[in-house]
Amino acid sequence: MLVITRKKGESLLIGDDIEIKIVKVDDGSVKIAIDAPKEKTILRKEVYEKVKYENSNAITKADDILKLFK
């Protein structure tokens, strides 16, 4: 893991096409702006984990349904 210190108004680059800019710093929170190509999916980690969990449950349920037809 890379840890970088940034101040308000500063940014960092990921590759040539993703920029993360520090917009606001408050007590215990940081607001960031992400400039990335539209084809890149950007999710908060907790949302990603929830989608991943729901998708794995849907696959399991689909397998159960297919077993009923055998």
PDB file with SEQRES, HELIX, SHEET and CRYST1 records, atoms N, CA, C and O in Angstrom:
SEQRES   1 A   70  MET LEU VAL ILE THR ARG LYS LYS GLY GLU SER LEU LEU          
SEQRES   2 A   70  ILE GLY ASP ASP ILE GLU ILE LYS ILE VAL LYS VAL ASP          
SEQRES   3 A   70  ASP GLY SER VAL LYS ILE ALA ILE ASP ALA PRO LYS GLU          
SEQRES   4 A   70  LYS THR ILE LEU ARG LYS GLU VAL TYR GLU LYS VAL LYS          
SEQRES   5 A   70  TYR GLU ASN SER ASN ALA ILE THR LYS ALA ASP ASP ILE          
SEQRES   6 A   70  LEU LYS LEU PHE LYS                                          
HELIX    1 AA1 LYS A   45  LEU A   68  1                                  24    
SHEET    1 AA1 3 SER A  11  ILE A  14  0                                        
SHEET    2 AA1 3 ILE A  18  ASP A  26 -1                                        
SHEET    3 AA1 3 SER A  29  ASP A  35 -1                                        
CRYST1    1.000    1.000    1.000  90.00  90.00  90.00 P 1           1          
ATOM      1  N   MET A   1       0.849  -1.176   0.000  1.00  0.00           N  
ATOM      2  CA  MET A   1       0.000   0.000   0.000  1.00  0.00           C  
ATOM      3  C   MET A   1       0.892   1.237   0.000  1.00  0.00           C  
ATOM      4  O   MET A   1       1.868   1.322   0.747  1.00  0.00           O  
ATOM      5  N   LEU A   2       0.545   2.166  -0.831  1.00  0.00           N  
ATOM      6  CA  LEU A   2       1.256   3.443  -0.909  1.00  0.00           C  
ATOM      7  C   LEU A   2       0.479   4.488  -0.125  1.00  0.00           C  
ATOM      8  O   LEU A   2      -0.720   4.663  -0.344  1.00  0.00           O  
ATOM      9  N   VAL A   3       1.145   5.178   0.780  1.00  0.00           N  
ATOM     10  CA  VAL A   3       0.516   6.251   1.558  1.00  0.00           C  
ATOM     11  C   VAL A   3       1.144   7.566   1.116  1.00  0.00           C  
ATOM     12  O   VAL A   3       2.364   7.725   1.147  1.00  0.00           O  
ATOM     13  N   ILE A   4       0.286   8.515   0.701  1.00  0.00           N  
ATOM     14  CA  ILE A   4       0.742   9.810   0.198  1.00  0.00           C  
ATOM     15  C   ILE A   4       0.049  10.919   0.978  1.00  0.00           C  
ATOM     16  O   ILE A   4      -1.159  10.862   1.207  1.00  0.00           O  
ATOM     17  N   THR A   5       0.801  11.909   1.378  1.00  0.00           N  
ATOM     18  CA  THR A   5       0.228  13.069   2.050  1.00  0.00           C  
ATOM     19  C   THR A   5      -0.091  14.138   1.003  1.00  0.00           C  
ATOM     20  O   THR A   5       0.765  14.492   0.192  1.00  0.00           O  
ATOM     21  N   ARG A   6      -1.307  14.643   1.024  1.00  0.00           N  
ATOM     22  CA  ARG A   6      -1.752  15.691   0.100  1.00  0.00           C  
ATOM     23  C   ARG A   6      -2.490  16.755   0.888  1.00  0.00           C  
ATOM     24  O   ARG A   6      -3.108  16.460   1.911  1.00  0.00           O  
ATOM     25  N   LYS A   7      -2.428  17.973   0.423  1.00  0.00           N  
ATOM     26  CA  LYS A   7      -3.160  19.085   1.027  1.00  0.00           C  
ATOM     27  C   LYS A   7      -4.307  19.480   0.100  1.00  0.00           C  
ATOM     28  O   LYS A   7      -4.363  19.051  -1.053  1.00  0.00           O  
ATOM     29  N   LYS A   8      -5.222  20.302   0.617  1.00  0.00           N  
ATOM     30  CA  LYS A   8      -6.343  20.798  -0.184  1.00  0.00           C  
ATOM     31  C   LYS A   8      -5.809  21.440  -1.467  1.00  0.00           C  
ATOM     32  O   LYS A   8      -4.883  22.250  -1.436  1.00  0.00           O  
ATOM     33  N   GLY A   9      -6.413  21.060  -2.586  1.00  0.00           N  
ATOM     34  CA  GLY A   9      -6.015  21.595  -3.878  1.00  0.00           C  
ATOM     35  C   GLY A   9      -4.953  20.766  -4.579  1.00  0.00           C  
ATOM     36  O   GLY A   9      -4.728  20.938  -5.777  1.00  0.00           O  
ATOM     37  N   GLU A  10      -4.294  19.868  -3.851  1.00  0.00           N  
ATOM     38  CA  GLU A  10      -3.285  19.012  -4.467  1.00  0.00           C  
ATOM     39  C   GLU A  10      -3.942  17.757  -5.016  1.00  0.00           C  
ATOM     40  O   GLU A  10      -5.066  17.417  -4.645  1.00  0.00           O  
ATOM     41  N   SER A  11      -3.232  17.071  -5.904  1.00  0.00           N  
ATOM     42  CA  SER A  11      -3.810  15.875  -6.514  1.00  0.00           C  
ATOM     43  C   SER A  11      -2.739  14.817  -6.701  1.00  0.00           C  
ATOM     44  O   SER A  11      -1.556  15.051  -6.457  1.00  0.00           O  
ATOM     45  N   LEU A  12      -3.179  13.659  -7.137  1.00  0.00           N  
ATOM     46  CA  LEU A  12      -2.272  12.583  -7.510  1.00  0.00           C  
ATOM     47  C   LEU A  12      -2.814  11.925  -8.765  1.00  0.00           C  
ATOM     48  O   LEU A  12      -4.012  11.978  -9.040  1.00  0.00           O  
ATOM     49  N   LEU A  13      -1.933  11.312  -9.513  1.00  0.00           N  
ATOM     50  CA  LEU A  13      -2.310  10.668 -10.766  1.00  0.00           C  
ATOM     51  C   LEU A  13      -2.152   9.160 -10.640  1.00  0.00           C  
ATOM     52  O   LEU A  13      -1.217   8.663 -10.013  1.00  0.00           O  
ATOM     53  N   ILE A  14      -3.088   8.447 -11.252  1.00  0.00           N  
ATOM     54  CA  ILE A  14      -2.995   6.999 -11.394  1.00  0.00           C  
ATOM     55  C   ILE A  14      -2.939   6.746 -12.892  1.00  0.00           C  
ATOM     56  O   ILE A  14      -3.927   6.935 -13.602  1.00  0.00           O  
ATOM     57  N   GLY A  15      -1.779   6.318 -13.365  1.00  0.00           N  
ATOM     58  CA  GLY A  15      -1.594   6.176 -14.801  1.00  0.00           C  
ATOM     59  C   GLY A  15      -1.661   7.544 -15.463  1.00  0.00           C  
ATOM     60  O   GLY A  15      -1.389   8.570 -14.840  1.00  0.00           O  
ATOM     61  N   ASP A  16      -2.032   7.537 -16.747  1.00  0.00           N  
ATOM     62  CA  ASP A  16      -2.116   8.790 -17.511  1.00  0.00           C  
ATOM     63  C   ASP A  16      -3.505   9.401 -17.505  1.00  0.00           C  
ATOM     64  O   ASP A  16      -3.685  10.546 -17.920  1.00  0.00           O  
ATOM     65  N   ASP A  17      -4.507   8.628 -17.026  1.00  0.00           N  
ATOM     66  CA  ASP A  17      -5.878   9.076 -17.258  1.00  0.00           C  
ATOM     67  C   ASP A  17      -6.762   9.199 -16.020  1.00  0.00           C  
ATOM     68  O   ASP A  17      -7.956   9.469 -16.156  1.00  0.00           O  
ATOM     69  N   ILE A  18      -6.220   9.011 -14.827  1.00  0.00           N  
ATOM     70  CA  ILE A  18      -7.022   9.145 -13.612  1.00  0.00           C  
ATOM     71  C   ILE A  18      -6.335  10.142 -12.677  1.00  0.00           C  
ATOM     72  O   ILE A  18      -5.173   9.971 -12.308  1.00  0.00           O  
ATOM     73  N   GLU A  19      -7.080  11.186 -12.302  1.00  0.00           N  
ATOM     74  CA  GLU A  19      -6.563  12.181 -11.356  1.00  0.00           C  
ATOM     75  C   GLU A  19      -7.486  12.227 -10.139  1.00  0.00           C  
ATOM     76  O   GLU A  19      -8.707  12.302 -10.274  1.00  0.00           O  
ATOM     77  N   ILE A  20      -6.896  12.181  -8.973  1.00  0.00           N  
ATOM     78  CA  ILE A  20      -7.641  12.293  -7.722  1.00  0.00           C  
ATOM     79  C   ILE A  20      -7.185  13.578  -7.050  1.00  0.00           C  
ATOM     80  O   ILE A  20      -6.004  13.748  -6.745  1.00  0.00           O  
ATOM     81  N   LYS A  21      -8.144  14.490  -6.820  1.00  0.00           N  
ATOM     82  CA  LYS A  21      -7.828  15.802  -6.268  1.00  0.00           C  
ATOM     83  C   LYS A  21      -8.474  15.963  -4.895  1.00  0.00           C  
ATOM     84  O   LYS A  21      -9.633  15.595  -4.704  1.00  0.00           O  
ATOM     85  N   ILE A  22      -7.734  16.506  -3.950  1.00  0.00           N  
ATOM     86  CA  ILE A  22      -8.265  16.788  -2.626  1.00  0.00           C  
ATOM     87  C   ILE A  22      -9.027  18.112  -2.709  1.00  0.00           C  
ATOM     88  O   ILE A  22      -8.447  19.157  -3.004  1.00  0.00           O  
ATOM     89  N   VAL A  23     -10.331  18.050  -2.446  1.00  0.00           N  
ATOM     90  CA  VAL A  23     -11.194  19.223  -2.592  1.00  0.00           C  
ATOM     91  C   VAL A  23     -11.431  19.921  -1.259  1.00  0.00           C  
ATOM     92  O   VAL A  23     -11.430  21.150  -1.187  1.00  0.00           O  
ATOM     93  N   LYS A  24     -11.634  19.132  -0.198  1.00  0.00           N  
ATOM     94  CA  LYS A  24     -11.971  19.725   1.093  1.00  0.00           C  
ATOM     95  C   LYS A  24     -11.470  18.811   2.206  1.00  0.00           C  
ATOM     96  O   LYS A  24     -11.556  17.587   2.101  1.00  0.00           O  
ATOM     97  N   VAL A  25     -10.954  19.406   3.258  1.00  0.00           N  
ATOM     98  CA  VAL A  25     -10.501  18.653   4.423  1.00  0.00           C  
ATOM     99  C   VAL A  25     -11.221  19.224   5.643  1.00  0.00           C  
ATOM    100  O   VAL A  25     -11.107  20.413   5.938  1.00  0.00           O  
ATOM    101  N   ASP A  26     -11.963  18.369   6.348  1.00  0.00           N  
ATOM    102  CA  ASP A  26     -12.678  18.760   7.562  1.00  0.00           C  
ATOM    103  C   ASP A  26     -12.256  17.854   8.700  1.00  0.00           C  
ATOM    104  O   ASP A  26     -11.408  16.976   8.531  1.00  0.00           O  
ATOM    105  N   ASP A  27     -12.850  18.072   9.854  1.00  0.00           N  
ATOM    106  CA  ASP A  27     -12.564  17.216  11.012  1.00  0.00           C  
ATOM    107  C   ASP A  27     -12.920  15.772  10.698  1.00  0.00           C  
ATOM    108  O   ASP A  27     -14.097  15.413  10.653  1.00  0.00           O  
ATOM    109  N   GLY A  28     -11.917  14.953  10.483  1.00  0.00           N  
ATOM    110  CA  GLY A  28     -12.142  13.524  10.302  1.00  0.00           C  
ATOM    111  C   GLY A  28     -12.632  13.094   8.941  1.00  0.00           C  
ATOM    112  O   GLY A  28     -12.920  11.911   8.759  1.00  0.00           O  
ATOM    113  N   SER A  29     -12.743  13.990   7.969  1.00  0.00           N  
ATOM    114  CA  SER A  29     -13.169  13.560   6.639  1.00  0.00           C  
ATOM    115  C   SER A  29     -12.460  14.362   5.558  1.00  0.00           C  
ATOM    116  O   SER A  29     -12.010  15.487   5.774  1.00  0.00           O  
ATOM    117  N   VAL A  30     -12.378  13.744   4.396  1.00  0.00           N  
ATOM    118  CA  VAL A  30     -11.733  14.362   3.244  1.00  0.00           C  
ATOM    119  C   VAL A  30     -12.679  14.220   2.061  1.00  0.00           C  
ATOM    120  O   VAL A  30     -13.224  13.140   1.831  1.00  0.00           O  
ATOM    121  N   LYS A  31     -12.879  15.289   1.316  1.00  0.00           N  
ATOM    122  CA  LYS A  31     -13.689  15.223   0.097  1.00  0.00           C  
ATOM    123  C   LYS A  31     -12.720  15.198  -1.076  1.00  0.00           C  
ATOM    124  O   LYS A  31     -11.840  16.050  -1.189  1.00  0.00           O  
ATOM    125  N   ILE A  32     -12.896  14.198  -1.958  1.00  0.00           N  
ATOM    126  CA  ILE A  32     -12.015  14.071  -3.111  1.00  0.00           C  
ATOM    127  C   ILE A  32     -12.827  14.170  -4.396  1.00  0.00           C  
ATOM    128  O   ILE A  32     -14.019  13.864  -4.420  1.00  0.00           O  
ATOM    129  N   ALA A  33     -12.166  14.600  -5.453  1.00  0.00           N  
ATOM    130  CA  ALA A  33     -12.761  14.622  -6.795  1.00  0.00           C  
ATOM    131  C   ALA A  33     -11.948  13.663  -7.652  1.00  0.00           C  
ATOM    132  O   ALA A  33     -10.719  13.668  -7.600  1.00  0.00           O  
ATOM    133  N   ILE A  34     -12.627  12.847  -8.432  1.00  0.00           N  
ATOM    134  CA  ILE A  34     -11.963  11.875  -9.284  1.00  0.00           C  
ATOM    135  C   ILE A  34     -12.280  12.200 -10.735  1.00  0.00           C  
ATOM    136  O   ILE A  34     -13.444  12.256 -11.130  1.00  0.00           O  
ATOM    137  N   ASP A  35     -11.241  12.411 -11.516  1.00  0.00           N  
ATOM    138  CA  ASP A  35     -11.388  12.639 -12.950  1.00  0.00           C  
ATOM    139  C   ASP A  35     -10.839  11.404 -13.652  1.00  0.00           C  
ATOM    140  O   ASP A  35      -9.634  11.151 -13.647  1.00  0.00           O  
ATOM    141  N   ALA A  36     -11.751  10.638 -14.260  1.00  0.00           N  
ATOM    142  CA  ALA A  36     -11.369   9.388 -14.904  1.00  0.00           C  
ATOM    143  C   ALA A  36     -12.225   9.179 -16.148  1.00  0.00           C  
ATOM    144  O   ALA A  36     -13.296   9.775 -16.267  1.00  0.00           O  
ATOM    145  N   PRO A  37     -11.766   8.339 -17.078  1.00  0.00           N  
ATOM    146  CA  PRO A  37     -12.571   8.047 -18.261  1.00  0.00           C  
ATOM    147  C   PRO A  37     -13.924   7.440 -17.869  1.00  0.00           C  
ATOM    148  O   PRO A  37     -14.035   6.740 -16.863  1.00  0.00           O  
ATOM    149  N   LYS A  38     -14.938   7.720 -18.677  1.00  0.00           N  
ATOM    150  CA  LYS A  38     -16.285   7.230 -18.378  1.00  0.00           C  
ATOM    151  C   LYS A  38     -16.369   5.708 -18.336  1.00  0.00           C  
ATOM    152  O   LYS A  38     -17.230   5.155 -17.652  1.00  0.00           O  
ATOM    153  N   GLU A  39     -15.487   5.028 -19.058  1.00  0.00           N  
ATOM    154  CA  GLU A  39     -15.541   3.569 -19.076  1.00  0.00           C  
ATOM    155  C   GLU A  39     -14.986   2.931 -17.802  1.00  0.00           C  
ATOM    156  O   GLU A  39     -15.095   1.718 -17.628  1.00  0.00           O  
ATOM    157  N   LYS A  40     -14.397   3.722 -16.917  1.00  0.00           N  
ATOM    158  CA  LYS A  40     -13.911   3.229 -15.628  1.00  0.00           C  
ATOM    159  C   LYS A  40     -15.054   3.256 -14.622  1.00  0.00           C  
ATOM    160  O   LYS A  40     -15.738   4.269 -14.484  1.00  0.00           O  
ATOM    161  N   THR A  41     -15.260   2.157 -13.928  1.00  0.00           N  
ATOM    162  CA  THR A  41     -16.261   2.090 -12.873  1.00  0.00           C  
ATOM    163  C   THR A  41     -15.606   2.520 -11.573  1.00  0.00           C  
ATOM    164  O   THR A  41     -14.550   2.008 -11.201  1.00  0.00           O  
ATOM    165  N   ILE A  42     -16.239   3.467 -10.881  1.00  0.00           N  
ATOM    166  CA  ILE A  42     -15.717   3.955  -9.616  1.00  0.00           C  
ATOM    167  C   ILE A  42     -16.803   3.751  -8.565  1.00  0.00           C  
ATOM    168  O   ILE A  42     -17.892   4.316  -8.668  1.00  0.00           O  
ATOM    169  N   LEU A  43     -16.497   2.939  -7.551  1.00  0.00           N  
ATOM    170  CA  LEU A  43     -17.444   2.658  -6.480  1.00  0.00           C  
ATOM    171  C   LEU A  43     -16.765   2.835  -5.132  1.00  0.00           C  
ATOM    172  O   LEU A  43     -15.566   2.593  -4.993  1.00  0.00           O  
ATOM    173  N   ARG A  44     -17.543   3.259  -4.135  1.00  0.00           N  
ATOM    174  CA  ARG A  44     -17.028   3.212  -2.763  1.00  0.00           C  
ATOM    175  C   ARG A  44     -16.859   1.740  -2.408  1.00  0.00           C  
ATOM    176  O   ARG A  44     -17.631   0.898  -2.867  1.00  0.00           O  
ATOM    177  N   LYS A  45     -15.866   1.428  -1.603  1.00  0.00           N  
ATOM    178  CA  LYS A  45     -15.570   0.025  -1.297  1.00  0.00           C  
ATOM    179  C   LYS A  45     -16.769  -0.692  -0.673  1.00  0.00           C  
ATOM    180  O   LYS A  45     -17.034  -1.848  -1.002  1.00  0.00           O  
ATOM    181  N   GLU A  46     -17.495  -0.019   0.225  1.00  0.00           N  
ATOM    182  CA  GLU A  46     -18.634  -0.679   0.867  1.00  0.00           C  
ATOM    183  C   GLU A  46     -19.729  -1.003  -0.139  1.00  0.00           C  
ATOM    184  O   GLU A  46     -20.425  -2.006   0.013  1.00  0.00           O  
ATOM    185  N   VAL A  47     -19.893  -0.176  -1.162  1.00  0.00           N  
ATOM    186  CA  VAL A  47     -20.871  -0.455  -2.221  1.00  0.00           C  
ATOM    187  C   VAL A  47     -20.390  -1.640  -3.065  1.00  0.00           C  
ATOM    188  O   VAL A  47     -21.172  -2.531  -3.396  1.00  0.00           O  
ATOM    189  N   TYR A  48     -19.110  -1.643  -3.406  1.00  0.00           N  
ATOM    190  CA  TYR A  48     -18.529  -2.739  -4.174  1.00  0.00           C  
ATOM    191  C   TYR A  48     -18.704  -4.070  -3.444  1.00  0.00           C  
ATOM    192  O   TYR A  48     -19.097  -5.065  -4.054  1.00  0.00           O  
ATOM    193  N   GLU A  49     -18.413  -4.093  -2.142  1.00  0.00           N  
ATOM    194  CA  GLU A  49     -18.553  -5.324  -1.359  1.00  0.00           C  
ATOM    195  C   GLU A  49     -20.003  -5.802  -1.325  1.00  0.00           C  
ATOM    196  O   GLU A  49     -20.262  -7.003  -1.400  1.00  0.00           O  
ATOM    197  N   LYS A  50     -20.948  -4.865  -1.211  1.00  0.00           N  
ATOM    198  CA  LYS A  50     -22.374  -5.223  -1.185  1.00  0.00           C  
ATOM    199  C   LYS A  50     -22.806  -5.809  -2.531  1.00  0.00           C  
ATOM    200  O   LYS A  50     -23.517  -6.813  -2.571  1.00  0.00           O  
ATOM    201  N   VAL A  51     -22.378  -5.186  -3.633  1.00  0.00           N  
ATOM    202  CA  VAL A  51     -22.709  -5.688  -4.971  1.00  0.00           C  
ATOM    203  C   VAL A  51     -22.108  -7.075  -5.163  1.00  0.00           C  
ATOM    204  O   VAL A  51     -22.768  -7.974  -5.683  1.00  0.00           O  
ATOM    205  N   LYS A  52     -20.875  -7.245  -4.752  1.00  0.00           N  
ATOM    206  CA  LYS A  52     -20.191  -8.544  -4.866  1.00  0.00           C  
ATOM    207  C   LYS A  52     -20.947  -9.624  -4.084  1.00  0.00           C  
ATOM    208  O   LYS A  52     -21.130 -10.738  -4.574  1.00  0.00           O  
ATOM    209  N   TYR A  53     -21.380  -9.291  -2.876  1.00  0.00           N  
ATOM    210  CA  TYR A  53     -22.137 -10.225  -2.039  1.00  0.00           C  
ATOM    211  C   TYR A  53     -23.477 -10.578  -2.681  1.00  0.00           C  
ATOM    212  O   TYR A  53     -23.850 -11.749  -2.755  1.00  0.00           O  
ATOM    213  N   GLU A  54     -24.194  -9.560  -3.141  1.00  0.00           N  
ATOM    214  CA  GLU A  54     -25.493  -9.794  -3.775  1.00  0.00           C  
ATOM    215  C   GLU A  54     -25.350 -10.631  -5.046  1.00  0.00           C  
ATOM    216  O   GLU A  54     -26.172 -11.509  -5.310  1.00  0.00           O  
ATOM    217  N   ASN A  55     -24.313 -10.362  -5.825  1.00  0.00           N  
ATOM    218  CA  ASN A  55     -24.086 -11.142  -7.049  1.00  0.00           C  
ATOM    219  C   ASN A  55     -23.779 -12.598  -6.732  1.00  0.00           C  
ATOM    220  O   ASN A  55     -24.263 -13.494  -7.424  1.00  0.00           O  
ATOM    221  N   SER A  56     -22.989 -12.848  -5.706  1.00  0.00           N  
ATOM    222  CA  SER A  56     -22.676 -14.236  -5.353  1.00  0.00           C  
ATOM    223  C   SER A  56     -23.925 -14.952  -4.849  1.00  0.00           C  
ATOM    224  O   SER A  56     -24.096 -16.141  -5.116  1.00  0.00           O  
ATOM    225  N   ASN A  57     -24.798 -14.255  -4.128  1.00  0.00           N  
ATOM    226  CA  ASN A  57     -26.061 -14.860  -3.691  1.00  0.00           C  
ATOM    227  C   ASN A  57     -26.969 -15.148  -4.874  1.00  0.00           C  
ATOM    228  O   ASN A  57     -27.638 -16.181  -4.900  1.00  0.00           O  
ATOM    229  N   ALA A  58     -27.005 -14.260  -5.847  1.00  0.00           N  
ATOM    230  CA  ALA A  58     -27.857 -14.459  -7.025  1.00  0.00           C  
ATOM    231  C   ALA A  58     -27.390 -15.675  -7.814  1.00  0.00           C  
ATOM    232  O   ALA A  58     -28.214 -16.443  -8.309  1.00  0.00           O  
ATOM    233  N   ILE A  59     -26.091 -15.855  -7.936  1.00  0.00           N  
ATOM    234  CA  ILE A  59     -25.555 -17.020  -8.655  1.00  0.00           C  
ATOM    235  C   ILE A  59     -25.948 -18.298  -7.927  1.00  0.00           C  
ATOM    236  O   ILE A  59     -26.370 -19.265  -8.561  1.00  0.00           O  
ATOM    237  N   THR A  60     -25.816 -18.313  -6.621  1.00  0.00           N  
ATOM    238  CA  THR A  60     -26.184 -19.494  -5.840  1.00  0.00           C  
ATOM    239  C   THR A  60     -27.667 -19.798  -6.012  1.00  0.00           C  
ATOM    240  O   THR A  60     -28.044 -20.957  -6.190  1.00  0.00           O  
ATOM    241  N   LYS A  61     -28.496 -18.791  -5.963  1.00  0.00           N  
ATOM    242  CA  LYS A  61     -29.934 -18.999  -6.113  1.00  0.00           C  
ATOM    243  C   LYS A  61     -30.264 -19.494  -7.515  1.00  0.00           C  
ATOM    244  O   LYS A  61     -31.149 -20.337  -7.669  1.00  0.00           O  
ATOM    245  N   ALA A  62     -29.590 -19.005  -8.527  1.00  0.00           N  
ATOM    246  CA  ALA A  62     -29.824 -19.463  -9.906  1.00  0.00           C  
ATOM    247  C   ALA A  62     -29.453 -20.930 -10.033  1.00  0.00           C  
ATOM    248  O   ALA A  62     -30.161 -21.689 -10.695  1.00  0.00           O  
ATOM    249  N   ASP A  63     -28.356 -21.344  -9.411  1.00  0.00           N  
ATOM    250  CA  ASP A  63     -27.956 -22.753  -9.426  1.00  0.00           C  
ATOM    251  C   ASP A  63     -29.016 -23.631  -8.756  1.00  0.00           C  
ATOM    252  O   ASP A  63     -29.318 -24.727  -9.229  1.00  0.00           O  
ATOM    253  N   ASP A  64     -29.570 -23.139  -7.661  1.00  0.00           N  
ATOM    254  CA  ASP A  64     -30.635 -23.878  -6.966  1.00  0.00           C  
ATOM    255  C   ASP A  64     -31.859 -24.027  -7.861  1.00  0.00           C  
ATOM    256  O   ASP A  64     -32.479 -25.091  -7.886  1.00  0.00           O  
ATOM    257  N   ILE A  65     -32.211 -22.986  -8.588  1.00  0.00           N  
ATOM    258  CA  ILE A  65     -33.365 -23.045  -9.492  1.00  0.00           C  
ATOM    259  C   ILE A  65     -33.128 -24.051 -10.606  1.00  0.00           C  
ATOM    260  O   ILE A  65     -34.025 -24.822 -10.951  1.00  0.00           O  
ATOM    261  N   LEU A  66     -31.920 -24.049 -11.174  1.00  0.00           N  
ATOM    262  CA  LEU A  66     -31.599 -24.996 -12.255  1.00  0.00           C  
ATOM    263  C   LEU A  66     -31.663 -26.435 -11.752  1.00  0.00           C  
ATOM    264  O   LEU A  66     -32.032 -27.326 -12.517  1.00  0.00           O  
ATOM    265  N   LYS A  67     -31.323 -26.689 -10.506  1.00  0.00           N  
ATOM    266  CA  LYS A  67     -31.388 -28.038  -9.935  1.00  0.00           C  
ATOM    267  C   LYS A  67     -32.835 -28.542  -9.910  1.00  0.00           C  
ATOM    268  O   LYS A  67     -33.077 -29.744 -10.025  1.00  0.00           O  
ATOM    269  N   LEU A  68     -33.773 -27.645  -9.764  1.00  0.00           N  
ATOM    270  CA  LEU A  68     -35.189 -28.040  -9.734  1.00  0.00           C  
ATOM    271  C   LEU A  68     -35.647 -28.624 -11.072  1.00  0.00           C  
ATOM    272  O   LEU A  68     -36.564 -29.444 -11.106  1.00  0.00           O  
ATOM    273  N   PHE A  69     -35.025 -28.212 -12.160  1.00  0.00           N  
ATOM    274  CA  PHE A  69     -35.417 -28.665 -13.491  1.00  0.00           C  
ATOM    275  C   PHE A  69     -34.722 -29.943 -13.916  1.00  0.00           C  
ATOM    276  O   PHE A  69     -35.017 -30.468 -14.990  1.00  0.00           O  
ATOM    277  N   LYS A  70     -33.819 -30.452 -13.119  1.00  0.00           N  
ATOM    278  CA  LYS A  70     -33.093 -31.687 -13.471  1.00  0.00           C  
ATOM    279  C   LYS A  70     -33.840 -32.903 -13.007  1.00  0.00           C  
ATOM    280  O   LYS A  70     -33.380 -34.026 -13.216  1.00  0.00           O  
TER     281      LYS A  70                                                      
END                                                                             
